[in-house]
Amino acid sequence: MTVPPDNARQGASHRYRAMRDFIQSMEDTLPGRFEITKEGIVHDMMSPSGRHELTTLGLRKRLEKVMPEEIVAHTGKPDVEDEPEGVMRRPDVMVIAEADMDGEGSFDPRTLVAAVEIVSRSNPDNDWVSKLRDYPLIGIPVYAIFDPRTGTGAVLTDIHPTPDGPRYATRKDFVYGEDVTIGDWTISTEDLPLYQEP
């Protein structure tokens, strides 16, 4: 039996809202962070390490030094959400106009100038695989990945259509110590912390 597209879309929307309600009910009772991807709920049970948070702070400060005052490097809540695509994410750093933060609920991902992620030691595929698929799908024009495991990263831009859905066409890899350009702004990656061996 074939389900008509409208019913399929309605079912997907109902499934997404059920996952979203579940996350809201669990957020204050379970440790870690919840996000929704095309595959379902991602639960990163580990709290970010000190070096992850130091990297987040360092990148936020470096970006805000070079960006115009009306653009901020926001860390924390709320999420970015595209309900029709069934995706809710919370980037480590969201480069966004302060005016686009004004409102209730999640940010529209298409208002972000860039999303910056610091790779988690406990779940690196979330940043290098899942978000690499989800961020162009929901219209985030620039995705920068910093990997404290290896002291490397990449900046991805130029969303274009592919048979598997929207993808970034341009990838610029870097190693810590080099300057990196995110959107219109270039920052140093000098002295960003690396994860220590367990």
C-alpha positions in Angstrom: 0.0 0.0 0.0 1.3 3.5 -0.9 0.8 6.3 1.6 -0.2 9.6 -0.1 2.5 12.2 0.3 0.3 14.5 2.4 -0.3 11.7 4.9 3.4 10.7 4.9 4.3 14.3 5.6 1.6 14.5 8.3 3.0 11.3 9.9 6.5 12.6 9.8 5.4 15.9 11.4 3.5 14.0 14.2 6.6 11.8 14.8 8.9 14.9 15.0 6.5 16.6 17.5 6.5 13.5 19.6 10.3 13.4 19.7 10.4 17.1 20.5 7.9 16.7 23.4 9.9 13.8 24.7 13.1 15.9 24.7 11.4 18.8 26.5 10.2 16.4 29.2 13.7 14.8 29.6 15.9 17.9 29.3 16.0 18.7 33.0 16.0 15.1 34.3 18.8 13.5 32.2 22.4 14.7 31.7 23.8 15.6 28.4 22.3 17.2 25.3 19.4 16.0 23.0 19.1 16.8 19.4 16.8 15.6 16.6 18.2 14.4 13.3 16.7 12.7 10.2 17.4 9.3 12.0 15.8 10.3 15.3 17.0 11.5 18.7 20.7 12.0 19.4 21.6 12.0 23.1 25.2 13.0 23.9 25.3 11.7 27.5 28.7 13.2 28.3 28.8 16.8 29.5 31.3 18.8 27.4 34.8 18.6 28.7 36.7 21.7 30.0 38.8 21.8 26.8 35.6 21.6 24.6 34.2 24.6 26.6 37.5 26.5 26.4 37.5 26.0 22.6 33.9 27.3 22.4 34.8 30.3 24.6 38.0 31.1 22.6 36.2 30.9 19.3 33.4 33.1 20.5 35.7 35.8 21.7 37.9 35.7 18.6 34.9 36.0 16.3 33.3 38.8 18.3 36.5 40.8 18.1 36.4 40.9 14.3 32.6 40.9 13.6 30.5 44.0 13.5 28.7 44.8 16.7 25.3 43.7 15.4 26.5 40.2 14.7 27.2 37.9 17.7 28.8 34.5 18.3 26.0 33.0 20.5 26.5 30.0 22.6 23.8 28.1 24.4 20.0 28.0 24.0 17.7 28.1 22.1 18.1 25.4 19.4 17.9 25.9 15.7 14.9 24.1 14.3 13.4 23.2 10.9 10.2 21.3 11.7 9.3 20.5 8.1 12.7 18.8 7.7 12.4 17.2 11.1 15.7 18.6 12.4 16.5 20.4 15.7 20.1 21.1 16.5 22.1 23.2 19.0 25.4 24.4 17.5 28.2 25.1 19.9 28.5 28.6 18.4 25.9 30.3 16.3 27.0 33.3 14.3 23.8 35.3 14.0 22.5 38.9 13.8 21.4 40.1 17.2 18.1 41.2 15.6 17.4 37.7 14.4 17.6 36.4 18.0 14.5 38.5 19.0 11.5 36.2 19.3 10.1 33.2 21.1 11.2 29.6 20.5 13.9 28.1 18.4 16.0 30.1 16.0 15.3 29.8 12.3 18.4 28.0 10.9 18.3 30.2 7.8 19.0 33.3 9.9 22.4 31.9 11.0 25.4 33.3 9.2 27.4 30.2 10.4 27.3 27.3 12.7 30.5 26.3 14.6 31.0 22.9 16.2 33.7 21.6 18.5 34.0 17.9 17.9 33.0 15.8 20.9 35.4 13.2 22.1 32.5 10.9 22.9 30.6 11.2 19.6 32.7 12.6 16.8 30.4 11.3 14.0 27.7 13.6 15.2 29.8 16.6 14.1 31.7 15.0 11.1 28.8 13.0 9.6 25.3 13.8 10.9 25.6 17.6 11.1 27.5 17.6 7.8 24.3 16.2 6.3 21.8 18.2 8.4 23.2 21.7 8.3 23.0 22.2 4.5 19.6 20.5 4.6 18.2 23.2 6.9 20.0 26.0 5.1 22.9 27.0 7.3 25.3 28.6 4.8 28.6 28.0 6.6 29.6 25.1 8.8 33.0 25.2 10.7 34.3 22.2 12.5 37.1 22.3 15.0 38.5 18.9 16.2 40.5 19.1 19.4 41.3 15.3 19.1 43.5 16.0 16.1 44.1 19.8 16.0 42.5 20.0 12.6 39.2 21.2 11.2 37.2 22.3 8.1 35.0 25.1 6.9 32.2 24.0 4.6 30.3 26.4 2.3 28.3 26.7 -1.0 25.2 24.6 -0.5 24.2 22.9 -3.7 21.6 20.2 -4.6 22.7 16.5 -5.0 20.8 13.3 -5.5 21.1 12.7 -1.7 19.8 16.2 -0.8 21.6 19.6 -0.3 25.3 19.3 0.5 28.2 21.7 0.9 30.2 22.0 -2.3 33.3 23.6 -0.9 35.5 22.3 1.9 38.6 24.1 3.2 40.6 22.0 5.7 42.9 23.6 8.2 45.3 22.7 11.0 45.4 24.5 14.3 47.9 27.4 14.1 46.6 28.6 10.7 44.2 31.5 10.2 40.7 30.3 9.3 37.9 32.3 7.5 34.3 31.8 8.7 31.8 33.7 6.7 33.4 37.2 6.1 35.7 37.0 9.1 39.2 35.5 9.6 40.4 34.4 13.0 43.5 32.7 14.4 43.4 29.1 15.5 46.7 29.6 17.4 46.8 28.1 21.0 43.4 26.4 20.8 43.4 23.5 23.3 43.7 19.9 22.3 42.1 17.0 24.2 44.5 15.1 26.4 44.9 11.4 26.0 42.6 9.5 28.5 
